[in-house]
Amino acid sequence: MHLLAATPGEISDGTEPVDPAQDPADLVFVSAADTELAALSEARQALGGDAPSLRLAHLNWLAHPYSVDLYLDRTATKSRMVVARVLGGAAYWRYGLEQFAARLHAAGVPFAALPGDDKPDETLARLSTVTPEDYAALWSFCVEGGPDNARGFLAHARAMLDGAERPEAARPLLRAGLIGAPRAAWQAGAPVAAVTVYRALVQGAGLAPVEALCAALAERGLNPLPIFVASLKDPVSAATVEAIFAETPPDVVINCTSFAVGSPDRPGAGTVLDRSGAPVLQAVLSAGSETAWAEAARGLSARDIAMNVALPEIDGRILTRAIAFKGETWFDPDTQCPIAAFRPKPDRIAFVASLAANWARLRRAAPAERRVALVLANYPNKDGRLANGVGLDTPAGTVAALAAMKAAGYGVQDAPTDPATLMEAILAGPTNWLTDRAERRGGERLSLSAYRKAYARLPQAARQAVEDRWGPPEADPFLAVSDGAEPAFALSILRYGNAVVGVQPARGYNIDPDETYHAPDLAPPHNYLAFYVWLREAFGAHALVHFGKHGNLEWLPGKAVALAEEDFPEAVLGPLPHLYPFIVNDPGEGTQAKRRTQAVIVDHLTPPLTRAESYGDLRALEALVDEYYEAAGVDPRRIDHLKGEILSLMSATGLDVDVGAEGDDADSRLQKLDAYLCELKESQIRDGLHIFGASPEGRLRRDLAIALARVPRGDGRGPDASLIRALAADLALDFDPLDCPMAEPWTGPKPDALAELTQDPWRTQGDAVERLELLAIALVEGRAQPPGPASAEVMGHVRDHILPTLDGCGPAEMGALLTGLSGRFVPPGPSGAPTRGRLDVLPTGRNFFSVDSRAVPTRAAWALGWRSASELIDRHVQEQGDWPRTMAVTAWGTANMRTGGDDIAQALALMGVRPTWDDASRRVTGFEIIPATALGRPRVDVTLRVSGFFRDAFPAQVDLVASAAAAVMRLDEPEAENPAAGRFRRESETIGETRALRRVFGSKPGAYGAGLQAMIDEKLWTNRADLADAYLEWGGYAYGAGEEGVSARADLETRLALVEATVQNQDNREHDLLDSDDYYQFEGGIAAAVETLRGTAPISYHTDHSRPERPVIRTLDEEIGRVVRARAVNPKWIEGVRRHGYKGAFEIAATVDYLFAFAATTHAVRDHHFDLVHAAYLEDEATRAFLAENNPAALREIAERFQEAIERDLWRPRSNSARALLDTLTDRSPA
């Protein structure tokens, strides 16, 4: 067999090679720890002539392969000995270690590759060529640290080089302990703020940031308790901290160490820092320079984000700010190395100290004294869409939270006892709806003079940005002017004693939409700032609770992480304790709040899920199809009659379009309809909304438990097997009920346990699946017994684990909120989609974390991405008759956090590129290009449009895709096999290589979104080209391989003008594309852009990754039809949301808005879809009455949206009665 070699590739972040320009010496020492380099520099000076000649090199200098090769050529191979301390193991410096080991061995230079911490590493030891005794001695000197051991290290190295007797071994130093005598200066009775730092800072005289932080804490009335540790994982250090905390329990902890104690695979065990119950704040000592931080919209490097942000989140720490940065303090000519140390950043230290003081204040306050603000989101800025919260009955949850607070002793007074009363009170006062705001009374007021005082304290840069866009405060339309009274901002805030409920102000697009819709980095207006000034200063809030995914605070302009004082999330919120109930399946957007607004997430359960089942015309068609097949071969005349009736009904309801049967012959239409009805019936849809603090009950509990057990969990064996598959196995049905052709005839056995469950015909494999689902219901309800050992084991797990876990979610959620409000630590937990096999994310009520971005894409994500890409290409070839050559893929941060990188894996697979991993750490180390002969198809030229959060959270993955795309384009392959390479060769001659290589685009640095929401909501567009223009304006910034948001709209246009197909992946069925504006903004926006640039609409693929073992490739047209019929017009869904009053009506209005937006941006919404939705929501008297009673604003907004669809020629109603009804509901009917 001839094996084809893959071409290896290096991920480039655009960093230029570094030339350390050092001469050879006796000893070369390479380390990532500046404290270590500083200690050895001082030790060499102390030893004088007794020290070996020494070169000190920072590991970061040798990140680029060229730098490694150059340093080996000029310095290392010509020196006498080389020692490298490698933090994080071989995966962090793979190329460098391989080359150092090979080249130094060939040159006969002794090499010691030492772990960068105190944990043995066999890989590093194997690469070393010094004796085991010398290896252990050198490592021991480094691990123990301190001036004496630094001198001992150099003395030992000198002895090795001279062949002399080795000096005495390293002197052990304390692993952990107090820094100085902090208690001597304490204030009696003041709250205690523990500060934990690495022992290396003590060893290397790097305590300046710690000393500054302790001083700032003392200034704010706290008693600082600084503690050094070797590592929080070190048992001796942990025991020492535990003993200190036992003697002096902290009120708050500020941790300055990196990484995590816990593991994503084993969360919740707790750490020594949080066992006291005190909240743990994470302060960052950045390895980058202050200049780099100040200039970068990202804020921190990818390495800093991983070590000091993402991993600490696993332990439940609250991210604060970067309080110190590395800066050169002096150049040591003897070691030819600039010596760096941490330099404190005073204003960032002040913010962290104030935040710690506020958490301590919250913790020390009695419940009756605590002032708490509950903030509800509102977008679009309409009165029918108040209290936004994805999957959440936000008004009901808010009422429940107020009641729980009152029961816990909080000073809550006269609070509403039901959601309707709350919403009535909110709607009676001023809201974000400007039309009749001036006539409304109620709410709270902030005087203009009070606002000016607070506004004057904001950083000049923030004030300048506000005034440049909005002018002086007097120009704000939310400023109320009354005769004889001082002007004041009218705020949508209701006071209930020491608790308030407020409606978060609009971002500002509603004030002057024509001038702001092209401003992705729009500064918030004065009224926005006034709202938070009132909460912080006039009300004196101890804590803020933003209730439900998601508000707009965390999306305001500014750095992605490690914010500066002028960044708007900080300027608006300030150093306040912040809690955020958030849906558990959205780690990305929740992480945005954690990282930009110091939020403690309190995750909540997803809405209950249920089977769509059949209803109405679909049920009637299903019965006719069954009757047709039963009559086949028996009654030819009956068959013809039924066929005609079925085809007529298909045509009348638009089903012939939705099933993709237009133009097919009659038999093909019937076969497609049969399959479609089966799949539709088994679709998973939401059944109402989750209520924060309440677990699902009755049928909702049952159906959600089955949804959780339907797919495999963990390894998919034993109790973690799919319940439906286990039932099929026990009943010897010999098919896979999770992956079968639904319309295929059933030829297997028909056991009584299934046959007796329903009188419906058992004709197809889909009928067998339905019966298995019914048996699962009977089992969970206790009406049946498992038919065999496989299902019995799974049902035991359902009974003993899944159901109790569900029951525990509600109490855990409210308990965690009260825990956070008491100033105590909220335990961490993983995040993800529960029904995608992620039972580990339950119970809810935890401060969720996301993923270790260094391992993205995971091997599992790669397997799915490869299969999805292959099936995508296969379908394209089958239907278009040719290979796809250009595609545009959208990647969202939250989806890739849930899946481990499905989108990235799919994009790479389309290119013909495979990631490479380090086996031990599972981290991505690079990529390899699959040979064209092995690929067996042309490579696809992929353009990737990333969301703003993806850009912030996954900088390494942006570089991975950009590097892979560049490597593919530089291949010497014919254009027929590699279209991207052919284009690159042509374009580089006209626009240059840099522009020709661009394939990753996103929002402007510091901004988020795709730009269509304001366009749609404020009716700012005339035609589809206007929407395309907004998409291109907001997304025309290039990223990857050193480019950090370079303005490149022209290059994005060039790429999209060539795109044949767009790809949007959906990774779970806990939501759909008609209940989120993100889908129409990105999926619809890119389709509109391609159509405008290309002249013809692209094929839009909407792929279903909800079952990782079985990706399903659908078009957007197909997905719209499925969602409309399975969920949007399904009486089961409508009845579910009707249980939730105002918020249920909100959900109906949102569905109409998103359907309209897809009609505006694509050709996927047909007249019959609008007809179906209009009939279900407005023509149906019961639903219309529900809307009118519970949310009349939503009823009017729905009618106006339908009216707009007609006026824009997006919908031609089937009947004139629809127009008449809309005229009545929008007050347009003739008098």
BARODO-966784 format. One record per residue (C-alpha): x, y, z; residue in one letter. Coordinates in steps of 0.25 Angstrom, whole numbers, plus 2048, in hexadecimal, padded with zeros to 3 digits. Layout:
XYZA
...
REM end
This chain:
800800800M
80580E7FCH
803818808L
800826804L
80783080EA
7FF83B813A
805849813T
80784F821P
80385D824G
80786782FE
7FC870835I
80187F833S
7FB88A83BD
803894832G
80E89583DT
81B899836E
828891839P
831896844V
840896844D
845896852P
85389A84CA
85A893857Q
86988D857D
86C87F85BP
86F87D86AA
872872874D
863871877L
857875870V
84A875879F
83C876872V
83087987AS
82287F879A
823884887A
828892888D
82A891897T
834885895E
83C88D88AL
83D898894A
84188F8A0A
84C889897L
851896892S
85389B8A1E
85988E8A4A
86388F899R
86789D89EQ
8688988ACA
87288C8A8L
87A89589FG
88688D89AG
8818808A0D
875880897A
87587A889P
87388487ES
86488487CL
859887872R
84B889876L
84088886CA
83188986DH
82987E867L
81F887860N
82B88C858W
82C87E852L
81D87C84EA
82087E83FH
827872838P
83087B832Y
83488183FS
837873844V
840870838D
84787D839L
84A87C848Y
84F86E846L
85887283BD
85E87E842R
85E87B851T
85986E856A
86186484ET
86D86C850K
86C86C85FS
870862869R
86385E870M
85486286EV
849862878V
83A865875A
82F86587ER
822862877V
81586687EL
80985E879G
811853873G
81684F865A
80885485FA
80C862862Y
81986285AW
819856851R
82185B846Y
82B86284FG
82D855858L
82E84C84CE
839855845Q
841858852F
841849856A
846844848A
84F850844R
856850852L
858841852H
85E842845A
86784D849A
86B845856G
86585085FV
85F84B86CP
85084F86DF
84784F879A
838851876A
832854883L
823855887P
81F863889G
81885F896D
81A8548A1D
813849899K
81C83E892P
81B83D883D
82083187DE
82083686FT
829842873L
83283887BA
83482F86ER
83883B866L
84383F870S
85283A86FT
85783D87DV
858832887T
84B82F890P
85383489CE
857842896D
849843890Y
84284189DA
84C84B8A4A
84A85689AL
83B85489AW
83B8558A9S
8438628AAF
8388688A0C
82C8628A8V
8318678B5E
8358758B0G
83A8818B8G
8488888B7P
85087D8BED
84A8728B5N
84C87B8A8A
85B87C8ACR
85B86D8AFG
85586A8A1F
86187289AL
86B86B8A3A
86685D8A0H
866860891A
874865892R
878858899A
87285088EM
879858884L
88785788BD
88484888FG
88684D89EA
8808488AAE
87184C8ABR
86D8578B5P
8638548C0E
8558528BCA
84A85C8BBA
8458628C8R
8368608CAP
82E86C8CCL
82086E8D2L
8168698C8R
80B8738CCA
80987D8D7G
80688B8DBL
80D8978D4I
81389F8DFG
80B8A28EBA
7FE8A78E6P
7F68A78F2R
7FE8B18F9A
7F88BC8F2A
7E98B78F2W
7DD8BF8F6Q
7D58B8900A
7C88B18FBG
7CB8B58EDA
7C88AB8E2P
7D38A28DEV
7D88A18CFA
7E18968CCA
7EB8988C1V
7F288B8BBT
7FE88C8B2V
8098838ADY
8158808B6R
81E8848AAA
81A8928ACL
8208928BAV
82C88A8B5Q
82E8948A9G
82B8A18B0A
81E8A38A8G
8158A88B3L
8128B68AEA
8048B38A9P
8018AB8B5V
8058B68BEE
7FE8C18B6A
7F18B88B7L
7F28B68C6C
7F48C58C8A
7E88C88BFA
7E08BE8C7L
7E48C48D4A
7E08D28CFE
7D28CC8CDR
7D18C78DBG
7D48B98D9L
7DF8B18E0N
7E88AB8D5P
7ED89D8D7L
7F889A8CDP
7FC88B8CCI
8078858C2F
8058768BDV
80D86D8B5A
8018698AES
7F28688B2L
7F38598ADK
7FF8578B7D
7FA84F8C3P
8038578CDV
7FF8648C7S
7F08618C8A
7F285C8D6A
7F98698DAT
7EE8718D4V
7E38698DBE
7EA86B8E8A
7EB87A8E6I
7DD87B8E2F
7D98738EEA
7DF87D8F7E
7DB8898EFT
7CF8868E6P
7CF8908DAP
7C38988D6D
7C88988C7V
7D48928C0V
7DC8988B5I
7E488D8AEN
7F08918A5C
7F48838A1T
7F287D893S
7EB87088EF
7E0868896A
7E185F8A1V
7D485789CG
7D285088FS
7C7852885P
7C5843886D
7C4843895R
7BE851899P
7B88548A6G
7C284E8B0A
7C585C8B5G
7D38628B8T
7DA8678C4V
7D68758C0L
7C78748C0D
7C586A8CCR
7C38768D5S
7B787A8CDG
7BD8878C9A
7BC88C8BAP
7C988A8B3V
7CE8958A9L
7D889389EQ
7E289E89CA
7EB89C890V
7FA89E890L
7FC89F881S
80889A87AA
8068A4870G
80B8B3870S
8028BE874E
8038C4866T
7FF8B8860A
7F28B7869W
7EF8C6867A
7F08C4857E
7E88B7856A
7D98B6855A
7DB8A8859R
7E18AC866G
7EA8A0869L
7F2896861S
7EC88985EA
7F6883868R
7F188C873D
7E388A870I
7E587B872A
7ED87B87EM
7E7887886N
7D9887881V
7D387B87BA
7DA871884L
7D7878891P
7C887988DE
7C886A88FI
7CA86C89ED
7BF87689EG
7C78838A0R
7C289189CI
7CA897892L
7CF8A5895T
7DA8AD88ER
7E88AC88AA
7EF8B3896I
7FE8B2891A
8058B0884F
8138AC880K
81D8B787EG
82C8B887CE
8338BD888T
8418BC884W
84B8B687AF
8558AC87FD
8618AD876P
8688A187CD
85C897879T
8588A086CQ
84A8A0871C
8408AA874P
83B8A7882I
82C8A9884A
8238AA890A
8148AD893F
8108BB893R
8038BF89AP
7F88C6893K
7F28CF89EP
7E58D2898D
7E28C3895R
7E78C08A4I
7DD8CA8A9A
7D28C48A1F
7D58B68A7V
7D68BB8B5A
7C98C28B4S
7C28B68AEL
7C88AE8BAA
7C38B88C4A
7B58B88BEN
7B48A98BEW
7B98AA8CDA
7AE8B58CFR
7A38AC8C9L
7A88A08D2R
7A88A88DFR
79B8AF8DDA
78F8A98E3A
7848A38DAP
77A8AE8DEA
7858B98DAE
7898B38CDR
7848BB8C1R
7838B38B4V
77F8B78A6A
7798AD89DL
77B8B288EV
7728AD883L
7778AD874A
76E8B4869N
7718B185AY
76C8B5850P
7688C1858N
7598BF857K
74F8BE862D
74B8B085EG
7598AB860R
75D8AF86EL
7648A5877A
76C89E86DN
772891871G
775885868V
76D87986CG
769880879L
75C88587ED
763892883T
75789988AP
75388C892A
76288A896G
76389889BT
7578978A3V
75C88A8A9A
76A8908ACA
76389C8B3L
75B8928BBA
76788A8BFA
76F8968C3M
76389B8CCK
76288D8D2A
77188E8D5A
77089A8DDG
7738A58D2Y
76B8B28D3G
7628AF8C7V
7558B78C9Q
7488B78C1D
74E8AE8B6A
7458A98ABP
74089A8AET
73E89689FD
744899892P
7388A088CA
7388AB897T
7478AD895L
7468AF886M
73A8B8888E
7428C1892A
74E8C2888I
7458C587CL
73E8D0884A
74C8D8886G
7568DC87CP
75C8D1873T
7668D2867N
75A8D485EW
75C8E285AL
74F8E5853T
7468E885FD
7518E986AR
74E8F786DA
7408F4872E
7448E987BR
7468EB88AR
74C8E3895G
75A8DD895G
7668E489CE
76D8F1899R
77B8F5899L
77D904899S
78690A88EL
78F910899S
79190389FA
7948FC892Y
79E90788ER
7A690489BK
7A78F6898A
7A98F888AY
7B590188DA
7BC8F6894R
7BC8ED888L
7C98EC880P
7CB8F7876Q
7CC8ED86AA
7BE8E786EA
7B88F586FR
7BE8F9862Q
7B88ED85BA
7AA8F0861V
7AA8FF85EE
7B08FD850D
7A48F484CR
7998F9855W
79C907859G
79A90D867P
790906871P
78691186EE
78490B860A
7808FD865D
7718FA862P
7708F386FF
7728FF877L
76590487CA
76291387EV
757917887S
75292588AD
75992A896G
76191E899A
77091B895E
771912889P
77390388CA
7758F6885F
7688EE885A
76C8E0889L
7658D3887S
7678CE896I
75D8C98A0L
7618CA8AER
75D8BF8B8Y
7638C38C5G
7728BF8C4N
7708B88B7A
76D8BE8AAV
7698B989CV
76E8C1890G
76D8BF881V
77B8C187BQ
77C8CD872P
77E8CB863A
78C8CC85DR
7888D8855G
7858D3847Y
7768D784AN
7798E684CI
77F8E983FD
77F8DC837P
7828E2829D
78F8E882EE
7938DC837T
7908CF830Y
79E8CF82AH
7A58D1837A
7A98C483DP
7B18CB848D
7A58D484CL
7A78DB85AA
79B8DA863P
7938E7865P
7928EF871H
7858E8875N
78C8DB875Y
7978E087FL
78C8E7887A
7858DA88AF
7918D3890Y
7958E0897V
7888E089EW
78A8D18A2L
7988D38A7R
7978E18AEE
7888E58B0A
7848D78B4F
7918D38BAG
7908C48B4A
7988BA8BBH
7978B18AFA
7918B08A1L
7898A489BV
7888A488CH
77C89B88BF
77D89187FG
785890872K
78989B86EH
78A8A9870G
7928B3868N
79C8B8873L
7A68AD870E
7A68B0861W
7A98BF863L
7B68C485CP
7C38C1862G
7CE8B7864K
7CA8A8863A
7D08A5871V
7D98AC87BA
7D18B9879L
7D78C787BA
7CF8D2882E
7CA8D8876E
7C48CC871D
7B58CD871F
7B18C1879P
7BA8C5884E
7B68D4883A
7A88D1884V
7A78C688FL
7B38C9897G
7B98C08A2P
7AB8BA8A6L
7A98AB8AAP
7A18A689EH
79989989DL
793894890Y
78888988FP
78B883881F
787877879I
79186B87BV
79286886CN
798875868D
7A687686DP
7AB880863G
7A288B866E
7A2888875G
7B2888875T
7B189686EQ
7AA89B87BA
7B4894884K
7C089A87DR
7BB8A887AR
7B18AB886T
7B78A3891Q
7AB89A891A
7A888E89AV
79F885891I
79487E897V
79087488CD
78287088AH
77B864883L
777864875T
768864872P
761857872P
76284F865L
75784685FT
75483F852R
74D847847A
74383C844E
73983E839S
72D848839Y
72384E830G
72584D821D
732845824L
72A83B82CR
72083A821A
72B838816L
73182D81FE
724826820A
722827811L
73082280DV
72E816817D
721813810E
727814802Y
73280A805Y
72880180CE
7208017FFA
72B7FF7F6A
7297F27EEG
71B7F07F4V
7127FC7EED
7188037E2P
70D80D7E1R
70E8107F0R
71D8127EEI
71B81C7E2D
7118247EAH
71A8247F7L
7268287EEK
71E8347E8G
7198387F6E
7278387FCI
72E83F7F1L
72384A7F1S
72584C800L
73484C7FEM
7338577F4S
72985F7FCA
731860808T
73F862801G
744854806L
7488517F8D
75285C7F9V
757859807D
75984A804V
76184E7F8G
7578477EEA
7548527E5E
75584C7D7G
75683E7DBD
74C8337D7D
74182F7E0A
7488227E6D
75482A7E9S
74C8357EFR
74582B7F8L
7528247FCQ
758832800K
74B836808L
74B829810D
75982B814A
75783A817Y
74B837820L
75282C828C
75E83582AE
75684182EL
74E839838K
75B83583FE
76184383FS
76484884DQ
75E856850I
75D85E85DR
75185D865D
74F86A86CG
75B871874L
76386F880H
76087688DI
76C87A895F
76C8728A2G
76186889EA
76485A899S
75B85588EP
74F84C893E
74584288DG
74584087ER
75084A87DL
759843886R
75783687FR
75983B871D
766842875L
76B83687CA
76982E870I
76F838867A
77C837870L
77C82886FA
779827860R
78782A85CV
793822861P
79B82986DR
7AA827870G
7AF81B86AD
7A1817866G
7A180986DR
799803878G
79180E880P
796818876D
79181286AA
785818862S
778813868L
77181285AI
77D809855R
77D801862A
76E7FE860L
7707FA851A
77B7F1855A
7737EA860D
7687E8857L
7717E384CA
76C7ED841L
77A7ED83AD
77A7FB836F
78080983BD
77481183FP
77D81E840L
78281C832D
778815828C
77081981CP
76381C822M
75A819816A
76180C813E
757800814P
7587F9822W
75B7EA820T
7607E782EG
7587E0839P
74C7E7840K
74D7E484EP
7407E5857D
7477EF860A
7477F9854L
73B7F584CA
7327F7858E
73680585AL
72E80B84FT
724807845Q
72B80F83AD
73080782EP
73E801830W
743802821R
751809822T
75D80A82AQ
75881882EG
74C811834D
75680883CA
75D814841V
75081A846E
74C80E84DR
75A80D854L
75881C858E
74A81885EL
75080C865L
75A81686BA
74F81E870I
748812877A
75580E87DL
75881C883V
74981D888E
74A80F88FG
73F809886R
7497FF880A
7557F7883Q
7627F787BP
7627EB871P
7707E7873G
77D7E987AP
7827F5871A
7767FD873S
7757F9882A
7837FF884E
78080C87DV
77380D884M
77A80B892G
78381788EH
77781F88AV
77081C897R
77C81D8A0D
78482989AH
77D83088EI
76F833895L
7758378A3P
77F84089CT
774847894L
76C8488A1D
77984F8A8G
77B85989DC
7708638A2G
7748648B0P
7838648ADA
7808708A4E
7798798AEM
7838748B9G
78F8788B0A
7898868AEL
7878888BDL
7958828BFT
79B88D8B6G
7938988BBL
7988948C9S
7A68978C4G
7AA8888C4R
7B187F8BAF
7A88798AFV
7AE86C8ABP
7B286A89DP
7AC860893G
7AE85C884P
7A5862879S
79E85C86DG
792857866A
78C84C870P
784845865T
79184385DR
796839867G
79B843871R
79483F87EL
7A1843885D
79C852884V
79084E88DL
78C852898P
78C860894T
78E86B89EG
79D86C89CR
7A7876897N
7A987088AF
7B786F883F
7BA86D874S
7C586586DV
7D486586DD
7D686C860S
7E386585ER
7DD85885BA
7D385E850V
7D0857847P
7CF84A84FT
7D183D849R
7C283A84AA
7BF848843A
7C8844838W
7C1837836A
7B483E835L
7BA84982DG
7C0840823W
7B3838821R
7AB844820S
7B484A815A
7B483D80DS
7A583C80EE
7A484B80AL
7AC8497FEI
7A583C7FAD
7978437FAR
79D84F7F3H
7A28467E8V
79583E7E7Q
78D84A7E5E
7968537DEQ
79D84A7D5G
7AB84F7D9D
7B58507E4W
7B385C7EDP
7BF8657ECR
7BC8717F5T
7B4872802M
7B287B80DA
7B187681BV
7AC87D827T
7B287A835A
7AC87F842W
7B487E84FG
7A9879857T
7A686D84EA
7B486984DN
7B586A85CM
7AA86085DR
7AF856853T
7BE858854G
7C085E846G
7B685783CD
7B6864833D
7C5865833I
7C7856830A
7BD857825Q
7C486381FA
7D285C81FL
7CC84F81AA
7C685680EL
7D485C80BM
7DA84E80CG
7E2851819V
7E2849826R
7E684F834P
7F184883BT
7F184684BW
7FA843856D
7F683585BD
7F983886AA
7F284686BS
7E8844860R
7EC85385BR
7EC85684DV
7FB858848T
7F985B839G
7F385582DF
7F784C821E
7F284D813I
7EC84180DI
7F283D800P
7E88407F4A
7E98327F0T
7E582D7FDA
7DA8387FEL
7D38337F1G
7CD8407EER
7D084E7EBP
7D38577F8R
7C88617FBV
7CD86F7FCD
7C687380AV
7C388180FT
7C188181EL
7B888C824R
7BA88B833V
7B189283ES
7B789D847G
7B7893853F
7BE88884AF
7C9892847R
7CB896856D
7CA88885BA
7D2880850F
7DD88884BP
7E687C849A
7DB875841Q
7DA882838V
7E9880836D
7E7871833L
7DD873828V
7E587F822A
7F2877822S
7EB86B81CA
7E5873811A
7F287A80EA
7F986D80EA
7EF867804V
7F08737FBM
7FF8727FBR
7FE8637F6L
8038607E8D
7F685A7E3E
7EE85C7D7P
7E28657D8E
7D985A7D5A
7DD8537E2E
7E085F7EAN
7D786B7E6P
7DD8747F1A
7EB8727ECA
7E78767DEG
7E08837E3R
7EC8867ECF
7F68857E1R
7EE88F7D9R
7E98987E3E
7F789A7EAS
7FC8A07DDE
7F28AB7DET
7EE8AE7EDI
7FA8A77F4G
7FC89B7FCE
7F68A0809T
7E98A4803R
7E88987FAA
7EA88E806L
7DF89480ER
7D488A812R
7D088D820V
7C7899822F
7BF89F82EG
7BA8AB835S
7C28B8838K
7CB8B6844P
7C38B8850G
7B68B7849A
7AC8AB848Y
7A18A783FG
79D8A7830A
7968B482FG
7888B082AL
7808B1837Q
77F8C0837A
77C8C0828M
7718B682AI
76B8BB837D
76B8CA833E
7678C7824K
7748CE81FL
7758C6812W
76E8C7804T
7738BB7FDN
77C8AE800R
7888B67FBA
7878BF807D
7878B3811L
7938AE809A
79A8BB80BD
7988BB81AA
79E8AD81BY
7AA8B0813L
7AC8BD81AE
7AC8B6828W
7B48AA824G
7BE8AF81BG
7CA8AE824Y
7D58A4822A
7DB89B82DY
7E689182EG
7F588F82CA
7F889C833G
7EC8A482EE
7E38A9839E
7D78AF832G
7DD8B6826V
7D28BD81ES
7D08B5812A
7C28B680DR
7C78B57FEA
7CE8A8801D
7C28A2808L
7BA8A77FCE
7C48A07F2T
7C28937FAR
7B38937FBL
7B18977EDA
7B78897E9L
7AF8817F4V
7A78767EEE
7A18717FCA
7A087680AT
7A086D816V
79A86F824Q
79B86482EN
791862839Q
796859844D
78A85684DN
77A85684CR
77885E859E
77686A850H
77386C841D
776877837L
76987E839L
76B881848D
779889847S
77D89583FD
78B89083DD
786886833Y
780890829Y
78B89A82CQ
796891828F
790886820E
786890819G
79089B818G
79B893811I
79088D807A
78C89B804A
79A8A0803A
79E8957F9V
7918977F1E
7948A67F0T
7A38A47ECL
7A18987E3R
79489B7DDG
78E88D7E0T
78A8887EEA
79487D7F4P
78F8707F8I
78D871807S
79086580FY
78B86481DH
791857823T
78C85082FD
79784B839H
78E849844S
79283A844R
7A183A843P
7A182B83DE
79782F832R
79883D82CP
78D841822V
78E84A817I
782853814R
78185F80CT
77C86C813L
76F86B80BD
76D85D811E
77086181FE
76686D81EI
75B86481AG
75E85A825R
75F864830V
75286B82BV
74A85E82BR
751856837A
751862840R
74C86F83CA
73E86C838V
73D85F841N
73186084AP
73A859855K
744864854W
73A86F854I
733869860E
740868867G
744876866V
73587A86AR
738875878R
742881879H
73988D877G
741899872Y
74E892870K
746887868G
74189285FA
74F89885EF
75388A858E
74988A84EI
74C898849A
75B895849A
75888983FT
750892836V
75C89C836D
766892833Y
75E88C828L
75C89A822F
76B89C823A
76F88F81BF
764893810A
76C8A1810A
77A89B80ET
77788E807T
76D8877FDH
76B87C808A
75D88180DV
75287E804R
744884804D
73E87780AH
747879816H
742886819F
734881816D
736876821L
73B87F82BV
73188A829H
72687F82AA
72B879837A
72E88683EY
724890839L
719889832E
71787F83ED
70E886847E
713880854A
722884851T
71E89284DR
716893859A
72288E862F
72B89985BL
7218A485DA
71F8A086CE
72D89E870N
7368A6867N
72E8B085EP
73A8B785AA
7408AA854A
7328A784DL
7348B5846R
7428B2843E
73F8A583CI
7348AB834A
73D8B7830E
7488AD82CR
73F8A5823F
73A8B281DQ
7488B681AE
74B8A8813A
73F8AB80AI
7438B9807E
7528B5804R
74C8AA7FBD
75289F803L
744899805W
7388977FCR
72D892806P
725887801R
71888E805S
71389C806N
70E89A814S
71C89A819A
71E8A8813R
7118AC81AA
7158A7827L
7228AD827L
71C8BB823D
7138B9830T
71E8B5839L
7278C1834T
71C8CB834D
71C8CC825R
70E8C8822S
7058D381CP
6FC8DA825A
REM end
